[in-house]
């Protein structure tokens, strides 16, 4: 198939691009604006493939989107391009409304126009796959799991913008018959993660000897999903998923933020000890909690397991070990990003 990936130079998008080139025969077009969190260094390992190409473009730019779709003629559009960091959405909500809502509308409008002009067999094969987040469901209490039927209750400008984009996608499916699929994932981590989210931020700050800021008590709970597991789920969804269906994708790895940070510190103590012999956990600093901080997310991923046969391969312990080692071995990738963005606000936690 021909797969157009929006946001393919970002964290999850680039992992999907690399995965599809390595583990399928699909042709892949990477459509990315290359904002602060997008870099073509994330796809250097596949850039020479004759099944890969790149177009720099903005999902809000209808003309460029239309021309790219017309030239590439995709069988699948996997829509990952988004502003994604909660802290930044609190500082500047406008960019999130523009990219996540207006951009998704633009993609849907152009996808629909393209799809309507296809022959019946190509229409039947086409999929518009929207990648979203579990944060649209709001915050859980100490028990229970998010299912695909959980009512939406977004609490931040970021999650509200993603909830809105989910509803747009669903509406285009119901109203216009566009064959849409939505996946809502839990917190991703792994290689090539821009160092503003919790796990990569803690790794690079620990190595720099800087304080490791933890919101409040650090008792917020997240379900952690290794990014390579996630992109395998995305492939399953657009290849085998039922149009009109939503699939929750989770890692079955609930951890408190403080537990995640202490695990990273313990691994670093073992593989890259501090010169002064002190534990990295000594750098942990508690700061005022983020406004409207959701307490707990947890995903019930039984639908995608039952219907599409996907389950995560990595435990949190195996995935975080791989992630820490990757950052230690790839300092040449992340250090220029940290230095280039030093003047900008980087997030505290996810």
Residue pairs with C-beta under 8 A, 6 or more apart in sequence:
1 26
1 27
1 74
1 75
1 76
1 125
1 239
2 26
2 27
2 29
2 72
2 73
2 74
2 75
2 76
3 20
3 26
3 27
3 28
3 29
3 74
3 75
3 76
3 77
3 78
3 238
4 29
4 31
4 68
4 69
4 72
4 74
4 76
4 77
4 78
5 13
5 16
5 17
5 20
5 28
5 29
5 30
5 31
5 78
5 80
6 13
6 31
6 32
6 59
6 77
6 78
6 79
6 80
6 81
6 107
7 13
7 31
7 32
7 38
7 79
7 80
7 81
7 82
8 14
8 16
8 17
8 28
8 29
8 30
8 31
8 32
8 43
8 54
8 80
9 30
9 32
9 34
9 38
9 39
9 40
9 42
9 43
9 54
10 32
10 37
10 38
10 42
10 80
10 81
10 84
10 194
11 37
11 42
11 188
11 192
11 193
11 194
11 227
12 80
12 131
12 185
12 188
12 227
12 230
12 231
13 30
13 32
13 80
13 81
14 30
14 42
14 43
14 192
15 190
15 191
15 192
15 227
15 228
15 230
15 231
16 78
16 80
16 231
16 234
16 235
17 28
17 30
17 43
17 46
17 52
18 42
18 43
18 45
18 46
19 228
19 231
19 232
19 235
20 26
20 28
20 235
21 28
21 46
21 49
21 51
21 52
22 46
23 232
23 235
24 235
25 51
26 51
27 51
27 52
28 51
28 52
28 53
29 52
29 53
29 54
29 55
29 68
29 72
29 74
30 43
30 52
30 53
30 54
30 55
31 54
31 55
31 57
31 59
31 65
31 68
31 81
32 38
32 54
32 56
32 57
32 81
33 56
33 57
33 58
33 59
33 81
34 40
34 56
36 194
36 341
36 344
37 84
37 85
37 194
37 196
39 337
40 47
40 54
41 333
42 192
43 52
43 54
46 52
47 54
53 72
55 64
55 68
57 64
57 65
57 68
58 64
58 103
59 65
59 79
59 81
59 99
59 103
59 104
59 106
59 107
60 98
60 99
60 102
60 103
60 106
61 106
62 106
62 109
62 110
65 106
65 107
65 110
66 110
66 113
66 114
69 77
69 110
69 111
69 114
70 114
74 126
75 122
75 125
75 126
75 127
76 126
76 127
76 128
76 129
76 238
77 107
77 111
77 127
77 128
77 129
78 129
78 131
78 234
78 238
79 104
79 107
79 128
79 129
79 130
79 131
80 131
81 99
81 103
82 99
82 100
82 103
82 162
82 165
83 89
83 95
83 96
83 99
83 100
83 158
83 161
84 133
84 158
85 158
85 196
85 197
85 347
85 350
86 135
86 156
86 158
86 159
86 290
86 347
86 350
87 196
87 290
87 345
87 347
87 348
88 95
88 96
88 158
88 196
88 345
88 347
89 96
89 156
89 157
89 158
89 161
90 156
90 157
90 290
90 291
91 345
93 157
93 161
96 157
96 158
96 161
97 157
97 161
99 161
100 158
100 161
100 162
100 164
100 165
101 161
101 164
101 165
101 168
104 130
104 165
104 168
104 169
105 168
107 128
108 128
108 168
108 169
108 172
108 178
111 128
111 178
112 172
112 176
112 178
115 123
115 126
115 128
115 178
115 179
116 123
118 126
123 179
124 179
126 179
127 179
127 180
127 181
127 238
127 241
127 243
128 169
128 172
128 178
128 179
128 180
128 181
129 180
129 181
129 182
129 183
129 234
129 237
129 238
129 241
130 165
130 166
130 169
130 180
130 181
130 182
130 183
131 183
131 185
131 234
132 162
132 165
132 166
132 182
132 183
132 184
132 185
133 159
133 162
133 184
133 185
134 146
134 184
134 185
134 186
134 223
134 248
134 250
134 297
134 299
135 154
135 155
135 156
135 158
135 159
135 162
135 294
135 297
136 152
136 153
136 154
136 159
136 162
136 163
136 166
136 184
137 146
137 150
137 151
137 152
137 153
137 184
137 297
138 152
138 153
138 154
138 155
138 159
138 294
139 153
139 155
139 294
139 295
139 296
139 297
140 146
140 295
140 296
140 297
140 298
141 295
141 296
142 296
144 298
145 298
145 299
145 300
146 184
146 248
146 297
146 298
146 299
146 300
147 248
147 300
147 303
148 184
148 246
148 247
148 248
148 303
152 163
152 166
152 167
154 160
154 162
154 163
155 292
155 294
156 292
156 294
166 182
166 184
169 180
169 182
170 180
170 182
172 178
172 180
173 179
173 180
173 243
173 244
174 244
179 243
179 244
180 243
180 244
181 237
181 238
181 241
181 242
181 243
181 244
181 245
181 246
181 247
182 245
182 246
182 247
183 233
183 234
183 237
183 246
183 247
183 248
183 249
183 304
184 246
184 247
184 248
184 249
184 299
185 225
185 230
185 233
185 248
185 249
185 250
185 299
186 222
186 223
186 224
186 225
186 249
186 250
186 251
186 297
186 298
186 299
187 198
187 222
187 223
187 224
187 225
187 297
187 350
188 225
188 226
188 227
188 230
189 197
189 199
189 200
189 224
189 225
189 226
189 227
189 319
189 320
189 323
190 226
190 227
190 228
190 319
190 322
190 323
190 326
191 227
191 323
191 326
191 330
192 333
193 199
193 200
193 227
193 323
194 200
194 337
195 201
195 203
195 204
195 334
195 337
195 338
195 346
196 346
196 347
197 347
197 349
197 350
198 257
198 260
198 261
198 347
198 349
198 350
199 260
199 264
199 320
199 323
199 350
200 327
200 334
201 346
201 347
201 348
201 349
202 212
202 260
202 261
202 264
203 264
203 268
203 323
203 324
203 327
204 327
204 334
204 335
204 338
205 211
205 212
205 283
206 212
206 264
206 265
206 268
206 280
206 283
207 268
207 272
207 328
209 274
209 283
210 283
211 283
211 284
211 285
212 261
212 265
212 280
212 283
212 284
212 285
213 285
213 286
213 287
213 348
213 349
214 257
214 258
214 261
214 284
214 285
214 286
214 287
214 349
215 257
215 286
215 287
215 288
215 289
215 290
215 293
215 348
215 349
216 286
216 288
216 289
216 293
217 258
217 286
218 256
218 257
218 258
218 259
218 261
218 286
219 256
219 257
219 258
219 295
220 256
220 257
220 293
220 294
220 295
220 296
220 349
221 254
221 255
221 256
221 257
221 295
221 296
221 297
221 298
222 254
222 255
222 257
222 260
222 296
222 297
222 350
223 250
223 251
223 252
223 253
223 254
223 297
223 298
223 299
224 251
224 253
224 254
224 255
224 260
224 316
224 319
224 320
225 249
225 250
225 251
225 253
225 312
226 251
226 312
226 313
226 314
226 319
226 322
226 323
228 313
228 314
229 251
229 312
229 313
229 314
229 319
230 249
232 310
232 313
233 247
233 249
233 304
233 308
233 310
234 249
236 304
236 308
236 309
236 310
237 247
237 304
237 308
240 308
241 247
241 307
241 308
242 307
245 307
247 301
247 303
247 304
247 307
247 308
248 299
248 300
248 301
248 303
248 304
249 299
249 301
249 304
249 310
250 298
250 299
250 300
250 301
250 312
251 299
251 312
251 314
251 316
251 319
252 299
252 301
252 312
253 312
253 315
253 316
253 319
254 296
254 298
255 263
255 316
257 349
258 284
260 320
261 281
261 284
262 281
262 284
263 316
263 317
263 320
264 280
264 320
264 324
265 279
265 280
265 281
265 283
265 284
266 281
267 320
267 321
267 324
268 280
268 324
269 279
269 280
271 324
271 325
271 328
272 328
274 280
287 348
290 348
290 349
301 310
301 311
301 312
304 310
305 311
314 322
327 334
